[in-house]
Amino acid sequence: MFWKFDLNNTSHIDQLLDREGVTLRELMEEEDVLQECKAQNRKLLLFLSKDHCMQELVTLITEEPPADLEEKTRFKFPNIACELLTSDVALINDKLGGDESLLEKLYHFLEQEPPLNPLLASFFSKTIGNLIARKTDQVISFLRKKHNFISLVLNHIDASAMMDLLLRLISCVEPALLRMEVLNWLNEERLIQRLTELMHTGRDEERQSNASQTLCDIIRLSRDQANQLSEVTEPDPLLAVLESQENVAELLKNMFEGERTEASVVNGTQVLLTLLESRRSGLEGLMDLYSQGCERSYTVNSSILRAIEPHIKDFQQLLLNPPTRSAILTTVGVLEQPLGSARLHVARLVASLLQTCDLSICQEICRLNTMDLLLDLFFKYTWNNFLHLQVELCVASILNHSAHADLQNPGLQNHEERPATGTGSQVEEGTPGQNSTSDPANTPIQDLFQHCRLVQRILGAWEENDKIQAEGGRRRGNMGHLTRIANTVVQNLEKGLAHSQISDLIKELPEDCRGRWESFVGETLRETNRRNTVDLVSTHNLHSSSEDDDMESPFPNDLSIQQAFSDYQIQQMTANFVDQFGFNDEEFSEHDENINAAFDRIAEINFNIDADDHSANAAAFEACCKERIQQFDDCEEEEDIWDEKEINYATQIKVNLFTEHHLCLCTDPGWTASFGETEVSSSSAWGGSPQQDGEGPQDTSWASFTEFQPFSRLRTLCFKESCIMLHTTLFWNVC
């Protein structure tokens, strides 16, 4: 019991502090020093805030501990010192942020030669970050006086802690006006341009990776804060530089200048993808892009696209001649020429560019036959689902392209006015940066069906997979995405805004190919979709979906599948889930206490009958009721329900169903309570003859309970005017 423990013991730290000559190391040896500090132990805080203690704490987190110490205890005191300095105690924050000598000691850590100890760098970054959030004015004023602060931080950018420090400067400064001053200061220090320079192919890969991640985080933070801080009308200077055509062009130049390494391509492409991505990230945002086609949840600066467009040919070359990689062993065998991260990121970039629905970009991709190359990779690397998803998104974007061709480049935010483009295959003369053409054969959808031969590829891959499986082989890994691509084609052919254009392209196919496609859609694809949804969609849901949608469609639409899957998930939560989850409290009680437990749940019994009014069972039940049950007659003289009457027990129970004032609810439709027969066929279960119209002697013999047929629930609710009568529910448990 809790009173066995002495909870009123005085902390050992208080006893140490009462002793003369106590040292900081002795206090840090105590296990509860952090708890006492955060609990605002006044004596401890006064001791820690002394000048010599603060100096020692800062020294512990900025200087390398002796190398001869045991490794597991070498960074024990630096770690405790960092936790004490960042415990968010006002007295310590005021002392550390208000003493310039302590700030100078902290700043001296950046003046060391790289590389920094990563653990000490994290201690330093955490301490400075806490001061930026709590003592903003003092720390920002101190750092702005240091003209080489940004240079020192970028000099140590190979340590991820320095990246965190830069992000804290951007995101943790309040109020908004002071934050804008910090952003202008960082812009004057050319932070974005310096980070972009670190993306050059000749730089260290670790520096490239951290610089790329820093730029991506700055883009996301700046966009999010621009939405949240509505009172700030001045645009974010760092984001403006990042989205400028000059900076994007410089980034691309650093990526492709000199020897093209996979690290520079991947890191640079990640920044471009962040500039083009929607605000919502993760799977939910990805599915939004897939379902919306070209419609995006935010606008893309057109200067980004104009800077990328001349370099699409460079990314095309990466698909043809990627950086060399050695063979790797996979679960399906040795892969002599892996796809590689560079080509995968190029596929992601092409998918993002197509989702912007910029006409000039799409025509350039068509001119370079980029989609043809991506489809080649799709069918070559049959087990790379990352690639398959990007190709699927590309196809979905192209099939929706014509639906938006009449818009003036939706998804773009033009800071400079551009001429509007025409609809369909007619394009007006664009800006000099555009490679627009009026040739209708250069439209993305026509390129996909005619030059890329999408339908023929789908049919050929499907037939080849069927042949492999017929011979006992394994189903190919890209068949799931191939099914989704085929469904996308059929959906847009039947209901899409570009269905007329797709229909014309299908009609232009060779007669034998068109026949195979129609047979594939009507039989193979329909059966595949049925098998894929049989576990998620019940027969009733499929029937309802087919009635609401076009009856000629061979598969349910995405919304019906999503709704059916939601229903499927909900069905897994049964009514008694809460009762069955975990332990039952009654399991830990005495048996005698549970004797009435079954009767305590009578009120929880559900007497509702889930039956369709139009079903055959309902019709049979109604017929039985008309034959066996006497209807209620309002014209008969009302009788007093409280009058005492003789109770007659017949071999059969008849229940009147009152249609106006009376209601009878019972479980198990069609069930008739029968009390069995004794030796005399006309006798009742009570061992005597039944009473007829109240005549004859009344038998008082004991009832033979074994003659009763077991039944679980019978409740009759009788409502008449303002009187409610509840008949007792009988529960029989016959062994």
C-alpha positions in Angstrom: 0.0 0.0 0.0 1.1 3.6 -0.6 1.4 4.4 3.1 4.1 1.8 3.4 6.4 4.2 1.5 7.8 7.3 3.0 6.9 10.0 0.4 7.9 12.9 2.5 11.6 12.3 2.4 13.6 15.4 1.8 15.5 15.4 -1.5 19.1 14.4 -1.3 19.9 17.4 -3.4 18.7 19.7 -0.7 21.0 18.0 1.7 23.9 18.4 -0.7 23.2 22.1 -1.1 23.2 22.6 2.6 26.7 21.3 2.7 29.6 23.7 2.2 31.9 23.2 -0.7 29.4 21.2 -2.9 30.4 21.0 -6.5 28.3 21.0 -9.7 29.6 17.6 -10.6 28.3 16.2 -7.3 24.9 17.6 -8.0 24.9 16.2 -11.6 25.6 12.8 -10.2 22.2 12.8 -8.6 19.5 11.0 -10.6 16.8 13.5 -9.7 18.7 16.7 -10.6 16.7 17.3 -13.8 13.3 16.7 -12.0 14.3 19.0 -9.2 15.3 21.7 -11.7 12.1 21.5 -13.7 10.1 21.4 -10.4 11.6 24.9 -9.7 13.7 23.8 -6.7 14.7 27.3 -5.5 17.9 26.4 -3.8 19.0 24.3 -6.8 18.2 27.1 -9.3 20.1 29.7 -7.3 23.1 27.4 -7.3 23.0 26.6 -11.0 22.6 30.3 -11.9 25.9 31.2 -10.3 28.5 32.5 -12.7 31.0 29.6 -12.2 28.2 27.0 -12.6 26.9 28.6 -15.8 30.4 28.8 -17.2 31.0 25.1 -16.4 27.7 24.1 -18.0 28.4 25.9 -21.2 31.9 24.5 -21.3 30.6 20.9 -21.0 28.4 21.3 -24.1 31.0 23.1 -26.3 34.3 21.4 -25.5 35.3 17.8 -26.3 35.4 15.6 -23.2 38.7 13.8 -22.5 39.3 10.9 -24.8 40.5 8.6 -22.1 37.1 8.4 -20.4 34.9 5.3 -20.9 32.7 5.7 -24.0 29.4 5.1 -22.2 30.1 7.8 -19.6 32.1 10.2 -21.7 29.2 12.3 -22.7 27.1 11.8 -19.6 27.8 15.2 -18.1 27.6 17.1 -21.4 24.1 15.6 -21.9 23.0 16.5 -18.4 24.4 20.0 -18.8 22.4 20.5 -22.1 19.2 19.3 -20.4 19.7 21.7 -17.5 20.4 24.6 -19.8 17.3 23.8 -22.0 14.9 22.9 -19.1 12.9 26.0 -19.9 13.4 27.6 -16.5 13.1 31.4 -16.5 16.0 32.0 -14.1 18.4 29.9 -16.3 17.1 31.4 -19.5 17.6 35.0 -18.2 21.1 34.2 -17.0 22.2 32.5 -20.2 20.5 35.0 -22.6 21.5 38.1 -20.7 25.1 37.4 -20.1 27.1 38.2 -23.2 30.2 36.4 -22.0 28.2 33.1 -22.0 26.9 33.8 -25.5 30.4 34.5 -26.7 31.5 31.1 -25.2 28.7 29.4 -27.0 29.5 31.2 -30.3 33.1 30.2 -30.1 31.9 26.6 -30.7 31.2 27.6 -34.4 34.7 28.9 -34.9 36.2 25.4 -34.7 37.5 23.7 -37.8 35.1 21.1 -39.3 34.0 18.5 -38.7 32.3 19.1 -35.5 31.5 16.4 -33.0 27.9 15.6 -34.0 26.8 15.1 -30.4 28.2 18.3 -29.2 26.8 20.1 -32.3 23.3 18.8 -31.3 23.8 20.1 -27.7 24.9 23.5 -29.1 22.0 23.7 -31.6 19.4 22.8 -28.9 20.7 25.4 -26.5 20.8 28.2 -29.1 17.4 27.2 -30.4 15.9 27.4 -27.0 17.4 30.8 -26.5 16.0 31.9 -29.9 12.5 30.9 -28.8 12.7 32.3 -25.2 15.1 35.2 -25.4 14.5 36.2 -29.0 15.5 39.9 -28.9 18.8 39.4 -27.0 20.0 36.4 -29.0 19.0 37.8 -32.5 20.7 41.1 -31.6 23.8 39.2 -30.6 23.9 37.1 -33.8 23.3 39.9 -36.1 26.4 41.6 -34.8 28.4 38.6 -35.9 29.1 39.2 -39.6 30.4 35.7 -40.2 27.6 33.8 -38.4 26.0 32.5 -41.6 29.3 31.6 -43.1 30.3 29.6 -40.0 27.0 27.8 -39.9 27.2 26.8 -43.6 30.8 25.8 -43.1 29.5 23.1 -40.7 26.4 22.2 -42.7 27.7 18.7 -42.9 26.4 18.4 -39.4 22.6 18.1 -39.4 22.4 20.1 -36.2 23.4 23.2 -38.1 20.5 22.7 -40.5 18.2 22.6 -37.5 19.7 25.8 -36.2 18.9 27.6 -39.5 15.3 26.3 -39.5 14.8 27.6 -35.9 15.9 31.0 -37.0 13.2 31.0 -39.6 10.3 29.3 -37.8 10.8 30.1 -34.0 11.0 33.9 -34.1 8.0 35.8 -32.8 6.3 38.3 -33.2 5.7 38.4 -37.0 7.4 41.8 -37.4 10.6 40.5 -35.8 10.4 37.4 -37.8 10.3 39.5 -41.0 13.4 41.4 -39.8 15.2 38.1 -39.4 14.1 36.9 -42.8 15.4 40.1 -44.4 18.7 39.7 -42.5 19.1 36.2 -43.8 18.2 37.3 -47.3 20.8 40.0 -47.1 23.3 37.4 -46.1 22.4 35.5 -49.3 21.4 32.4 -47.4 19.5 30.8 -50.3 22.2 31.5 -52.9 24.9 30.0 -50.6 22.8 26.9 -50.0 22.2 26.6 -53.8 26.0 26.8 -54.4 26.5 23.8 -52.1 24.4 21.7 -54.6 27.3 21.7 -57.1 28.4 18.3 -58.4 31.9 18.8 -57.0 30.7 19.3 -53.4 30.8 16.7 -50.6 27.7 14.5 -50.8 26.9 15.0 -47.1 26.9 18.8 -47.6 24.8 18.4 -50.7 22.2 16.3 -48.9 21.9 18.7 -45.9 21.8 21.8 -48.1 19.0 20.2 -50.2 17.0 19.2 -47.1 17.4 22.7 -45.7 16.1 24.3 -48.9 13.1 21.9 -49.0 12.3 22.7 -45.3 12.6 26.4 -45.9 10.1 26.2 -48.8 7.5 24.2 -46.8 7.9 26.4 -43.7 7.7 29.6 -45.6 4.5 28.5 -47.5 2.9 27.3 -44.3 3.6 30.4 -42.4 2.5 32.6 -45.2 -0.9 31.0 -44.9 -1.0 31.1 -41.1 0.3 34.7 -40.6 -2.4 36.6 -42.4 -1.5 39.9 -40.8 1.8 40.0 -42.6 1.4 41.5 -46.1 5.1 41.6 -47.1 6.1 38.5 -49.0 8.6 36.1 -47.7 12.0 37.2 -49.1 13.6 33.8 -48.9 10.7 32.1 -50.6 10.7 34.8 -53.3 14.4 34.0 -54.1 13.8 30.3 -54.0 10.9 30.5 -56.6 12.8 33.0 -58.8 13.7 31.8 -62.3 17.3 32.9 -61.7 17.8 30.8 -58.6 16.1 27.7 -60.2 18.3 28.1 -63.2 21.4 28.3 -61.0 20.3 25.2 -59.2 19.9 23.3 -62.5 23.3 24.5 -63.7 25.0 23.2 -60.5 23.2 19.8 -61.0 24.4 19.3 -64.6 27.7 21.1 -64.7 30.7 18.8 -64.8 30.3 15.2 -64.0 26.8 14.2 -63.3 26.7 12.3 -60.1 23.6 10.5 -58.7 23.9 12.5 -55.4 23.7 15.9 -57.2 20.8 14.8 -59.4 18.8 13.3 -56.5 19.4 16.2 -54.1 18.7 18.9 -56.7 15.6 17.1 -58.0 14.2 17.0 -54.4 14.3 20.8 -54.3 12.5 21.0 -57.6 9.9 18.5 -56.5 9.3 20.6 -53.3 8.8 23.7 -55.4 6.2 21.8 -57.5 4.5 19.8 -54.8 1.1 20.4 -53.4 0.6 21.7 -49.9 -0.7 18.4 -48.6 2.0 15.8 -48.2 2.0 12.1 -47.6 -0.4 9.5 -49.0 -3.5 11.6 -48.6 -2.1 14.4 -50.7 -0.9 11.9 -53.3 -4.3 10.4 -53.6 -5.8 13.9 -54.0 -3.4 14.5 -56.9 -4.4 11.2 -58.5 -8.1 11.8 -58.2 -8.0 15.4 -59.2 -5.8 14.9 -62.2 -4.5 18.3 -63.1 -6.3 20.2 -60.4 -3.8 21.2 -57.7 -4.4 22.6 -54.2 -2.1 25.6 -54.6 -0.6 27.6 -57.4 2.9 27.1 -58.9 5.0 30.1 -59.8 5.4 30.1 -63.6 9.0 31.2 -63.3 9.8 27.8 -61.9 8.5 26.0 -64.9 10.1 28.4 -67.3 13.5 27.7 -65.7 13.0 23.9 -65.8 11.7 23.7 -69.4 15.1 24.2 -71.1 16.6 21.4 -69.0 14.0 18.7 -69.6 16.3 17.3 -72.3 19.0 16.9 -69.6 16.6 14.9 -67.5 15.8 12.9 -70.6 19.4 12.0 -71.0 19.5 10.7 -67.5 16.7 8.3 -68.4 18.8 7.1 -71.3 22.3 7.2 -69.7 22.0 7.2 -65.9 24.9 7.3 -63.5 26.6 3.9 -63.5 25.6 1.5 -60.7 26.8 -2.0 -59.9 24.6 -5.0 -60.0 22.6 -5.8 -56.9 21.0 -8.9 -55.6 17.3 -8.8 -55.1 14.7 -11.2 -53.8 13.8 -12.1 -57.4 17.4 -12.5 -58.6 20.4 -10.4 -59.7 19.6 -7.0 -61.2 22.5 -6.3 -63.6 21.4 -2.6 -64.3 19.4 -1.3 -61.4 16.9 1.5 -62.0 18.7 3.8 -59.6 17.6 6.8 -57.5 18.5 9.3 -60.3 16.0 7.8 -62.8 13.3 7.3 -60.2 13.6 11.0 -59.2 13.4 12.0 -62.9 10.2 10.0 -63.1 8.8 11.8 -60.1 9.8 15.1 -61.6 8.0 14.3 -64.9 4.9 13.3 -63.0 4.9 16.6 -61.1 5.5 18.6 -64.3 2.6 16.9 -66.0 0.3 17.6 -63.1 0.9 21.3 -63.5 -0.9 21.1 -66.9 1.4 23.6 -68.4 0.9 23.3 -72.1 4.5 24.2 -73.1 6.0 21.7 -70.6 3.7 18.9 -71.8 4.5 19.5 -75.4 8.2 19.5 -74.7 7.8 16.1 -72.9 5.9 14.8 -75.9 8.5 16.1 -78.3 11.3 14.3 -76.4 9.3 11.1 -76.2 9.8 11.1 -72.4 6.6 9.1 -71.8 7.7 6.4 -74.2 10.9 6.0 -72.2 9.0 5.9 -68.9 6.7 3.2 -70.3 9.7 1.2 -71.4 11.1 1.4 -67.9 7.7 0.5 -66.5 7.6 -2.8 -68.4 11.4 -3.5 -67.9 11.5 -3.1 -64.1 8.5 -5.1 -63.3 9.2 -5.2 -59.5 9.9 -1.5 -58.9 6.5 -0.3 -57.5 8.0 3.2 -56.8 8.5 3.6 -60.6 5.1 2.1 -61.4 3.3 4.6 -59.3 5.0 7.6 -61.0 4.2 6.2 -64.4 0.6 5.7 -63.4 0.4 9.3 -62.2 1.8 10.5 -65.5 -0.8 8.6 -67.5 -3.6 9.9 -65.3 -2.4 13.5 -65.7 -2.2 13.2 -69.5 -5.6 11.6 -69.8 -7.0 14.6 -67.9 -4.9 17.1 -69.9 -7.4 17.8 -72.7 -10.1 18.6 -70.1 -8.1 21.6 -69.0 -6.5 22.6 -72.3 -9.1 25.4 -72.7 -7.9 27.0 -69.5 -5.2 29.5 -69.3 -2.7 27.1 -67.8 -4.5 26.3 -64.5 -2.2 25.6 -61.7 0.1 28.4 -62.6 0.5 31.7 -60.9 1.7 34.2 -63.5 3.5 37.1 -62.0 4.0 38.2 -65.6 1.1 38.1 -68.0 1.3 35.4 -70.7 -0.8 35.0 -73.8 -3.7 32.6 -73.3 -3.6 29.2 -75.0 -6.4 27.9 -77.1 -8.5 24.8 -76.6 -7.8 21.3 -77.9 -5.1 21.1 -80.5 -5.0 24.7 -81.4 -2.5 26.7 -79.5 -1.9 30.4 -79.8 1.6 31.8 -80.1 3.3 31.7 -76.7 6.2 33.5 -75.1 9.7 33.0 -76.4 10.3 30.5 -73.6 7.6 28.2 -74.9 8.1 25.6 -77.6 4.4 25.6 -78.5 3.3 24.2 -81.8 0.0 24.0 -83.5 0.5 20.5 -84.8 -2.4 18.4 -83.3 -0.3 15.3 -83.5 1.9 16.7 -80.7 -0.9 16.7 -78.1 -0.1 14.6 -75.0 -3.1 12.3 -75.3 -2.5 11.5 -79.0 1.2 10.9 -78.2 0.2 8.5 -75.5 -2.1 6.4 -77.7 -0.4 6.7 -81.1 3.4 7.0 -80.5 3.6 5.3 -77.0 1.0 2.7 -78.1 -0.5 2.5 -74.6 -3.4 0.1 -75.5 -1.1 -2.3 -77.4 1.4 -2.3 -74.4 -1.4 -3.1 -71.9 -2.8 -5.9 -74.0 0.6 -7.4 -74.7 1.8 -7.2 -71.1 -1.4 -8.8 -69.9 -1.3 -11.6 -72.4 2.4 -12.3 -71.6 1.6 -12.4 -67.9 -1.3 -14.8 -68.4 1.1 -17.0 -70.4 3.7 -16.9 -67.6 1.1 -17.8 -64.9 -0.3 -20.6 -67.1 3.2 -22.2 -67.2 3.4 -22.0 -63.4 5.3 -18.8 -63.1 4.8 -15.9 -60.8 2.5 -13.0 -61.4 4.4 -9.9 -62.5 4.8 -7.2 -59.9 3.5 -4.4 -62.1 0.1 -6.0 -62.8 -1.7 -4.1 -60.1 -0.6 -0.7 -61.4 -1.3 -1.9 -65.0 -4.8 -2.7 -63.9 -5.2 0.8 -62.5 -3.9 2.3 -65.7 -6.4 0.3 -67.7 -9.2 1.4 -65.4 -8.1 5.0 -65.8 -8.3 4.7 -69.6 -11.8 3.2 -69.5 -13.0 5.7 -67.0 -11.9 8.6 -69.1 -13.2 6.9 -72.2 -16.7 6.6 -70.7 -17.1 9.5 -68.3 -14.0 11.8 -68.7 -14.2 15.3 -70.1 -11.8 14.1 -72.9 -13.9 11.0 -73.7 -14.6 12.1 -77.2 -10.9 12.5 -78.0 -10.0 9.2 -76.4 -12.9 7.5 -78.2 -11.6 8.7 -81.6 -8.1 7.4 -80.8 -9.5 4.0 -79.8 -11.5 3.9 -83.1 -8.3 4.6 -85.0 -6.7 1.4 -83.7 -6.3 -1.6 -86.0 -9.4 -3.7 -86.1 -7.9 -6.7 -84.5 -6.4 -4.6 -81.7 -9.7 -2.8 -81.1 -11.5 -6.1 -80.9 -8.9 -7.4 -78.4 -9.3 -4.2 -76.4 -13.1 -4.4 -76.3 -12.9 -8.1 -75.2 -10.3 -7.2 -72.6 -12.4 -4.5 -71.1 -15.7 -6.4 -71.2 -14.3 -9.7 -69.8 -10.8 -9.8 -68.5 -10.7 -6.3 -66.8 -14.2 -6.7 -65.5 -13.4 -10.1 -63.9 -10.1 -8.7 -62.5 -11.9 -5.7 -60.9 -14.5 -8.1 -59.5 -11.8 -10.2 -57.8 -10.0 -7.2 -56.5 -13.1 -5.8 -54.8 -14.8 -9.0 -53.7 -13.3 -8.8 -50.2 -14.1 -5.1 -49.9 -17.4 -4.7 -51.5 -20.5 -6.8 -50.6 -22.9 -8.0 -53.2 -25.5 -5.4 -52.1 -23.0 -2.6 -52.3 -21.9 -3.7 -55.8 -25.5 -3.9 -56.9 -26.3 -0.4 -55.5 -23.2 1.0 -57.1 -24.1 -0.4 -60.5 -27.6 1.1 -60.3 -26.3 4.6 -59.4 -23.5 4.5 -62.0 -23.5 3.8 -65.7 -24.7 0.2 -66.2 -22.2 -0.2 -69.1 -19.2 0.4 -66.9 -17.3 -2.8 -66.3 -16.0 -1.8 -62.9 -17.1 0.3 -59.9 -15.8 3.8 -59.8 -13.2 5.0 -57.3 -15.8 6.6 -55.0 -17.8 3.5 -54.8 -14.7 1.4 -53.9 -13.6 3.9 -51.3 -17.1 4.0 -49.8 -17.3 0.2 -49.8 -13.9 -0.1 -48.2 -15.0 2.4 -45.5 -18.1 0.3 -44.9 -16.0 -2.8 -44.8 -13.8 -1.3 -42.1 -16.8 -0.1 -40.1 -18.3 -3.6 -40.2 -15.3 -5.0 -38.3 -16.4 -3.1 -35.2 -19.2 -5.4 -33.9 -21.8 -4.3 -31.4 -20.3 -6.3 -28.6 -16.7 -5.2 -29.3 -16.6 -3.0 -26.2 -17.9 -5.8 -24.0 -15.4 -8.2 -25.4 -12.4 -5.9 -25.4 -9.9 -6.4 -22.6 -10.8 -8.0 -19.3 -14.3 -8.3 -17.9 -14.6 -6.7 -14.5 -16.8 -9.7 -13.4 -13.9 -12.1 -14.0 -12.2 -10.9 -10.9 -15.3 -11.0 -8.6 -16.7 -13.9 -6.6 -19.1 -16.3 -8.3 -21.9 -15.5 -5.9 -21.8 -11.9 -7.0 -22.5 -12.9 -10.7 -25.6 -14.8 -10.1 -27.8 -12.0 -11.4 -25.3 -10.8 -14.0 -27.3 -12.3 -16.9 -30.5 -10.5 -15.8 -28.7 -7.2 -15.5 -28.3 -7.1 -19.2 -32.0 -7.6 -20.1 -32.4 -3.9 -20.9 -29.6 -4.1 -23.4 -31.3 -6.8 -25.6 -32.2 -5.5 -29.0 -35.6 -6.6 -30.1 -35.5 -4.9 -33.6 -36.0 -7.2 -36.5 -33.9 -6.4 -39.5 -36.1 -7.6 -42.3 -36.8 -6.3 -45.8 -40.4 -5.5 -46.3 -40.2 -6.8 -49.8 -38.5 -10.1 -49.0 -40.2 -13.5 -49.3 -39.7 -14.1 -45.6 -41.7 -10.9 -44.8 -44.5 -12.0 -47.1 -44.7 -15.4 -45.5 -44.7 -13.8 -42.0 -47.6 -11.5 -42.9 -49.6 -14.4 -44.3 -49.1 -16.3 -41.1 -50.1 -13.3 -39.1 -53.4 -12.9 -41.0 -54.2 -16.6 -40.6 -53.3 -17.1 -37.0 -53.7 -13.7 -35.3 -57.0 -12.1 -34.5 -57.1 -8.4 -35.6 -57.7 -5.7 -33.1 -61.2 -4.2 -33.4 -61.6 -0.6 -32.2 -65.4 -1.0 -32.2 -65.4 -3.6 -29.5 -66.2 -2.4 -26.0 -63.0 -1.5 -24.2 -62.2 -3.7 -21.2 -60.3 -2.7 -18.1 -56.8 -4.0 -18.3 -56.5 -3.9 -14.5 -59.4 -6.3 -13.9 -58.2 -9.6 -12.4 -58.8 -12.5 -14.7 -58.2 -16.2 -14.6 -55.0 -17.2 -16.3 -55.4 -19.9 -18.9 -52.5 -21.9 -20.2 -53.1 -23.3 -23.7 -50.8 -25.4 -25.8 -50.2 -22.4 -28.0 -49.6 -18.7 -27.3 -51.4 -16.2 -29.5 -50.1 -12.6 -29.6 -52.3 -9.8 -30.8 -50.5 -7.3 -32.9 -52.1 -3.9 -32.2 -51.8 -1.5 -35.2 -52.8 1.7 -33.5 -52.1 1.8 -29.8 -50.5 -1.6 -29.2 -47.1 -2.8 -30.2 -45.7 -6.4 -30.0 -42.0 -7.0 -30.4 -40.6 -10.4 -30.5 -37.4 -12.1 -31.7 -37.2 -15.0 -34.2 -39.9 -14.2 -36.7 -42.4 -17.1 -37.3 -41.6 -18.7 -34.0 -44.6 -20.0 -32.0 -44.2 -20.7 -28.3 -45.2 -24.4 -27.8 -45.1 -26.0 -24.4 -45.0 -29.6 -25.7 -47.4 -32.5 -25.0 -47.8 -34.9 -22.1 -49.1 -38.4 -22.2 -52.6 -36.9 -22.9 -52.3 -35.0 -26.1 -54.7 -32.3 -25.0 -53.1 -31.7 -21.6 -50.8 -28.9 -20.9 -47.3 -28.8 -19.6 -48.8 -28.2 -16.1 -49.9 -31.8 -15.8 -53.6 -31.1 -16.1 -56.2 -30.5 -18.8 -56.5 -27.1 -20.2 -59.3 -24.8 -19.1 -62.0 -24.2 -21.6 -63.8 -20.9 -21.3 -63.1 -20.9 -17.6 -65.2 -24.0 -16.9 -64.2 -27.1 -14.9 -62.0 -27.6 -11.9 -58.7 -25.9 -11.8 -55.7 -28.2 -11.7 -53.1 -27.2 -9.2 -50.5 -29.8 -10.1 -46.8 -28.8 -10.5 -45.6 -27.8 -13.8 -43.3 -30.1 -15.7 -40.6 -27.7 -16.7 -38.8 -30.2 -18.9 -41.8 -30.0 -21.3 -41.2 -26.4 -22.1 -39.4 -25.6 -25.3 -36.5 -23.2 -24.5 -36.8 -19.7 -25.7 -34.7 -16.7 -25.1 -36.6 -13.4 -25.5 -40.3 -12.5 -25.5 -41.3 -9.0 -24.6 -44.7 -7.5 -25.3 -45.1 -3.8 -25.0 -48.8 -2.7 -24.8 -49.6 0.9 -25.2 -53.2 2.0 -24.8 -53.9 5.7 -24.5 -51.7 6.9 -21.5 -51.2 3.5 -19.9 -48.1 1.5 -20.7 -47.9 -2.1 -19.7 -44.6 -4.1 -19.8 -45.0 -7.9 -19.6 -42.3 -9.7 -17.8 -39.6 -11.2 -20.0 -39.1 -14.9 -19.4 -35.7 -16.5 -19.6 -35.6 -20.3 -19.4 -32.4 -22.2 -19.3 -33.3 -25.9 -19.6 -30.5 -28.3 -19.1 
